[in-house]
Amino acid sequence: MSDDELGALQERIAAGDPDAKDELVELAGERGDLAELRRLAADGDRDAVGQLVELAGERGDLAELRELADVGSSDAVAVLVELATEREDLNELRRLAEAGSRDARDVLAEFAE
């Protein structure tokens, strides 16, 4: 996306065009533009949070997923549980369980059997 195209999208967003914001999130996700997705997520855009979770999960970026989980993304928690289960990372599962994840508690119980 060129700077002109980005500027046009941002102008549409400023004018209240909800489709423009959706387009920006989609484009940022396709480009892997984490900075733009983080900016949109910080403004409360749930789709941007979803894109960040998806990209972080694909990259195995635990730090990004933890940050997203810490601000309330249940999707990030689910991906963290999945990754920790695959790696048999009991410490991560305990951390998630202590933070309130039932799924993490269930997995820990399964490992204990």
C-alpha positions as CSV (number, residue, x, y, z in Angstrom):
1,M,0.0,0.0,0.0
2,S,1.3,3.4,-0.9
3,D,1.4,6.3,1.5
4,D,-1.3,8.0,-0.6
5,E,-3.6,4.9,-0.3
6,L,-2.9,4.8,3.4
7,G,-3.7,8.5,3.7
8,A,-6.9,8.1,1.8
9,L,-8.0,5.2,4.1
10,Q,-7.1,7.3,7.2
11,E,-9.2,10.2,5.8
12,R,-12.1,7.9,5.3
13,I,-11.7,6.6,8.9
14,A,-11.6,10.1,10.2
15,A,-14.8,10.8,8.3
16,G,-16.5,7.9,10.1
17,D,-16.4,5.3,7.3
18,P,-16.5,2.0,9.2
19,D,-15.6,0.0,6.0
20,A,-12.4,2.0,5.8
21,K,-11.3,0.9,9.2
22,D,-12.1,-2.8,8.4
23,E,-10.1,-2.4,5.2
24,L,-7.2,-1.0,7.1
25,V,-7.2,-3.8,9.6
26,E,-7.4,-6.4,6.8
27,L,-4.6,-4.7,4.9
28,A,-2.4,-4.4,8.0
29,G,-2.9,-8.1,8.7
30,E,-2.1,-9.1,5.2
31,R,1.1,-7.0,5.3
32,G,2.0,-8.2,8.8
33,D,2.1,-4.5,9.9
34,L,2.2,-5.1,13.6
35,A,2.7,-1.4,14.5
36,E,-0.5,-0.5,12.7
37,L,-2.4,-3.4,14.2
38,R,-1.2,-2.5,17.7
39,R,-2.3,1.1,17.1
40,L,-5.7,0.1,16.0
41,A,-6.0,-2.5,18.9
42,A,-5.0,0.2,21.4
43,D,-7.9,2.3,20.0
44,G,-10.2,-0.6,20.8
45,D,-10.6,-2.3,17.5
46,R,-11.4,-6.0,18.2
47,D,-10.6,-7.1,14.6
48,A,-7.1,-5.7,15.0
49,V,-6.7,-7.6,18.2
50,G,-7.8,-10.7,16.4
51,Q,-5.3,-10.1,13.6
52,L,-2.5,-9.6,16.2
53,V,-3.5,-12.9,17.9
54,E,-3.5,-14.7,14.6
55,L,-0.1,-13.4,13.5
56,A,1.5,-13.9,16.9
57,G,0.2,-17.5,17.0
58,E,1.6,-18.2,13.6
59,R,5.0,-16.8,14.7
60,G,4.8,-18.5,18.1
61,D,5.4,-15.0,19.6
62,L,4.6,-15.7,23.2
63,A,5.5,-12.2,24.4
64,E,2.9,-10.7,22.0
65,L,0.3,-13.2,23.0
66,R,0.9,-12.6,26.7
67,E,0.5,-8.9,26.3
68,L,-2.8,-9.4,24.4
69,A,-3.9,-11.9,27.1
70,D,-3.0,-9.4,29.8
71,V,-5.3,-6.8,28.3
72,G,-8.2,-9.2,28.1
73,S,-8.0,-11.2,24.8
74,S,-9.5,-14.6,25.5
75,D,-8.3,-15.6,22.0
76,A,-4.7,-14.9,23.0
77,V,-5.2,-17.0,26.2
78,A,-6.6,-19.9,24.1
79,V,-3.6,-19.7,21.7
80,L,-1.2,-19.6,24.6
81,V,-2.8,-22.7,26.2
82,E,-2.6,-24.5,22.8
83,L,1.1,-23.6,22.3
84,A,1.9,-24.5,25.9
85,T,0.1,-27.8,25.6
86,E,2.0,-28.6,22.4
87,R,5.3,-27.9,24.1
88,E,4.2,-29.5,27.4
89,D,5.2,-26.2,29.1
90,L,3.8,-26.7,32.6
91,N,5.1,-23.4,33.9
92,E,3.2,-21.5,31.2
93,L,0.1,-23.6,31.8
94,R,0.4,-22.9,35.6
95,R,0.8,-19.2,34.9
96,L,-2.3,-19.2,32.7
97,A,-4.3,-21.3,35.2
98,E,-3.3,-18.8,38.0
99,A,-4.6,-16.0,35.8
100,G,-7.9,-17.8,35.6
101,S,-7.8,-20.0,32.5
102,R,-10.0,-23.0,33.0
103,D,-8.6,-24.6,29.8
104,A,-5.1,-24.3,31.3
105,R,-6.3,-25.9,34.6
106,D,-7.9,-28.7,32.6
107,V,-4.7,-29.4,30.6
108,L,-2.7,-29.4,33.8
109,A,-5.1,-31.9,35.3
110,E,-4.7,-34.1,32.2
111,F,-0.9,-34.0,32.5
112,A,-1.2,-35.0,36.2
113,E,-3.1,-38.1,35.4
